[in-house]
Amino acid sequence: MKQKTNKRVAKTFWITGSGKLRQRKAGQDHFNSRESGKITKNKRRDSYVHKSNLRIKELIGSK
């Protein structure tokens, strides 16, 4: 049977054109006004996932 895509992982991670994994930082949706500008600015940046973390690619459903 085909494995289902984990929707939470699919919304948070994506694969770039070169095959690297990118990740959206957590905690961006609400309650950000109380945090300092430094933290808010850092949350805007997307980060790369280490290439050894292959389980994420399985959960996204890529080959």
N, CA, C and O of each residue as an XYZ file, in Angstrom:
252
protein
N       0.839     -1.180      0.000
C       0.000      0.000      0.000
C       0.889      1.250      0.000
O       1.952      1.267      0.619
N       0.447      2.268     -0.687
C       1.196      3.504     -0.799
C       1.146      4.279      0.522
O       0.104      4.352      1.173
N       2.295      4.857      0.905
C       2.357      5.616      2.148
C       1.725      6.994      1.958
O       1.942      7.650      0.939
N       0.941      7.427      2.948
C       0.302      8.734      2.881
C       1.308      9.833      3.224
O       2.257      9.610      3.976
N       1.087     11.015      2.665
C       1.921     12.170      2.958
C       1.537     12.724      4.320
O       0.355     12.894      4.619
N       2.539     13.003      5.145
C       2.303     13.654      6.429
C       2.103     15.145      6.154
O       3.043     15.825      5.744
N       0.894     15.658      6.373
C       0.551     17.022      5.977
C       1.314     18.068      6.779
O       1.667     19.116      6.239
N       1.574     17.806      8.056
C       2.322     18.754      8.878
C       3.741     18.913      8.335
O       4.263     20.025      8.252
N       4.351     17.802      7.970
C       5.711     17.844      7.431
C       5.711     18.504      6.058
O       6.628     19.259      5.735
N       4.697     18.229      5.251
C       4.628     18.798      3.907
C       4.479     20.318      3.943
O       4.942     21.004      3.032
N       3.840     20.851      4.983
C       3.672     22.296      5.100
C       4.927     22.976      5.641
O       5.150     24.158      5.377
N       5.744     22.249      6.392
C       6.907     22.834      7.048
C       8.181     22.697      6.226
O       9.029     23.589      6.250
N       8.327     21.594      5.501
C       9.543     21.309      4.756
C       9.249     21.274      3.265
O       8.135     20.944      2.856
N      10.236     21.610      2.456
C      10.114     21.455      1.019
C      11.495     21.189      0.434
O      12.514     21.432      1.080
N      11.512     20.691     -0.783
C      12.756     20.328     -1.443
C      13.074     21.375     -2.496
O      12.219     21.739     -3.303
N      14.312     21.856     -2.481
C      14.735     22.865     -3.443
C      15.017     22.213     -4.787
O      14.966     20.990     -4.917
N      15.310     23.023     -5.767
C      15.609     22.502     -7.094
C      16.847     21.631     -7.131
O      16.946     20.717     -7.950
N      17.801     21.912     -6.237
C      19.035     21.119     -6.201
C      18.906     19.893     -5.307
O      19.865     19.135     -5.159
N      17.728     19.687     -4.705
C      17.495     18.492     -3.898
C      17.732     18.664     -2.413
O      17.632     17.697     -1.658
N      18.047     19.886     -1.975
C      18.254     20.125     -0.546
C      16.910     20.333      0.142
O      15.924     20.709     -0.492
N      16.888     20.081      1.450
C      15.669     20.274      2.234
C      15.693     21.638      2.898
O      16.683     22.008      3.529
N      14.602     22.390      2.758
C      14.453     23.671      3.447
C      13.374     23.517      4.503
O      12.491     22.668      4.387
N      13.456     24.350      5.540
C      12.528     24.255      6.655
C      12.043     25.639      7.045
O      12.828     26.584      7.126
N      10.748     25.751      7.284
C      10.169     26.989      7.796
C      10.301     26.970      9.310
O      10.005     25.958      9.946
N      10.740     28.070      9.891
C      10.914     28.131     11.340
C       9.555     28.037     12.032
O       8.552     28.535     11.522
N       9.537     27.403     13.181
C       8.300     27.230     13.944
C       7.951     28.507     14.705
O       8.814     29.346     14.961
N       6.678     28.639     15.061
C       6.238     29.729     15.928
C       6.084     31.062     15.237
O       6.310     32.094     15.869
N       5.711     31.095     13.975
C       5.569     32.360     13.249
C       4.130     32.853     13.179
O       3.898     33.996     12.785
N       3.173     32.036     13.543
C       1.786     32.340     13.218
C       1.142     33.413     14.094
O       0.508     34.329     13.570
N       1.290     33.321     15.406
C       0.661     34.321     16.267
C       1.448     34.451     17.559
O       2.373     33.679     17.812
N       1.076     35.435     18.380
C       1.763     35.773     19.635
C       3.200     36.230     19.384
O       4.095     35.917     20.169
N       3.423     36.958     18.311
C       4.773     37.421     18.005
C       5.027     38.850     18.463
O       6.177     39.289     18.481
N       3.988     39.582     18.831
C       4.184     40.983     19.193
C       4.939     41.131     20.507
O       5.584     42.154     20.736
N       4.868     40.129     21.369
C       5.558     40.231     22.656
C       7.044     39.899     22.564
O       7.800     40.165     23.499
N       7.462     39.324     21.450
C       8.859     38.933     21.307
C       9.686     40.096     20.780
O       9.167     41.021     20.155
N      10.982     40.025     21.048
C      11.864     41.093     20.605
C      11.985     41.065     19.084
O      11.702     40.053     18.443
N      12.404     42.181     18.526
C      12.560     42.272     17.081
C      13.605     41.316     16.551
O      13.510     40.840     15.420
N      14.606     41.038     17.373
C      15.677     40.122     16.962
C      15.124     38.718     16.715
O      15.466     38.078     15.720
N      14.276     38.248     17.616
C      13.692     36.911     17.478
C      12.723     36.880     16.302
O      12.712     35.922     15.528
N      11.917     37.915     16.167
C      10.954     37.973     15.071
C      11.666     37.955     13.722
O      11.219     37.289     12.788
N      12.766     38.683     13.625
C      13.531     38.722     12.379
C      14.138     37.359     12.067
O      14.145     36.934     10.912
N      14.643     36.677     13.080
C      15.246     35.361     12.868
C      14.219     34.324     12.444
O      14.555     33.388     11.719
N      12.983     34.472     12.880
C      11.938     33.525     12.498
C      11.558     33.657     11.028
O      11.005     32.721     10.449
N      11.844     34.796     10.422
C      11.503     34.991      9.018
C      12.386     34.163      8.095
O      11.987     33.822      6.981
N      13.581     33.845      8.563
C      14.526     33.115      7.724
C      14.169     31.643      7.657
O      13.830     31.034      8.671
N      14.244     31.076      6.475
C      14.107     29.629      6.328
C      15.483     29.019      6.519
O      16.496     29.634      6.185
N      15.518     27.812      7.055
C      16.797     27.170      7.308
C      16.893     25.871      6.523
O      15.888     25.320      6.073
N      18.116     25.396      6.370
C      18.364     24.123      5.696
C      18.338     22.994      6.714
O      18.683     23.189      7.879
N      17.928     21.816      6.267
C      17.910     20.622      7.103
C      19.129     19.795      6.729
O      19.507     19.734      5.559
N      19.746     19.159      7.716
C      20.935     18.358      7.440
C      20.581     17.189      6.522
O      19.512     16.591      6.645
N      21.481     16.877      5.611
C      21.192     15.863      4.593
C      21.067     14.459      5.165
O      20.553     13.568      4.489
N      21.527     14.239      6.405
C      21.402     12.914      7.015
C      19.981     12.639      7.512
O      19.655     11.500      7.847
N      19.147     13.657      7.562
C      17.780     13.506      8.057
C      16.862     13.093      6.901
O      16.060     13.890      6.416
N      16.995     11.849      6.475
C      16.278     11.362      5.295
C      14.824     11.016      5.577
O      14.029     10.910      4.643
N      14.459     10.839      6.832
C      13.092     10.464      7.201
C      12.092     11.527      6.730
O      10.960     11.196      6.379
N      12.496     12.777      6.721
C      11.606     13.864      6.311
C      11.202     13.693      4.848
O      10.045     13.919      4.494
N      12.145     13.297      4.002
C      11.821     13.099      2.581
C      10.793     11.992      2.408
O       9.937     12.070      1.526
N      10.871     10.960      3.244
C       9.880      9.884      3.178
C       8.498     10.392      3.571
O       7.498     10.028      2.952
N       8.445     11.243      4.613
C       7.157     11.747      5.089
C       6.531     12.728      4.098
O       5.307     12.807      3.990
N       7.369     13.472      3.376
C       6.847     14.390      2.363
C       6.255     13.603      1.205
O       5.259     14.008      0.607
N       6.878     12.478      0.900
C       6.390     11.653     -0.191
C       7.231     11.769     -1.438
O       6.799     11.364     -2.517
N       8.440     12.323     -1.308
C       9.312     12.425     -2.478
C      10.133     11.156     -2.625
O      10.235     10.351     -1.700
N      10.714     10.993     -3.799
C      11.501      9.784     -4.043
C      12.965     10.053     -3.940
O      13.775      9.142     -4.117
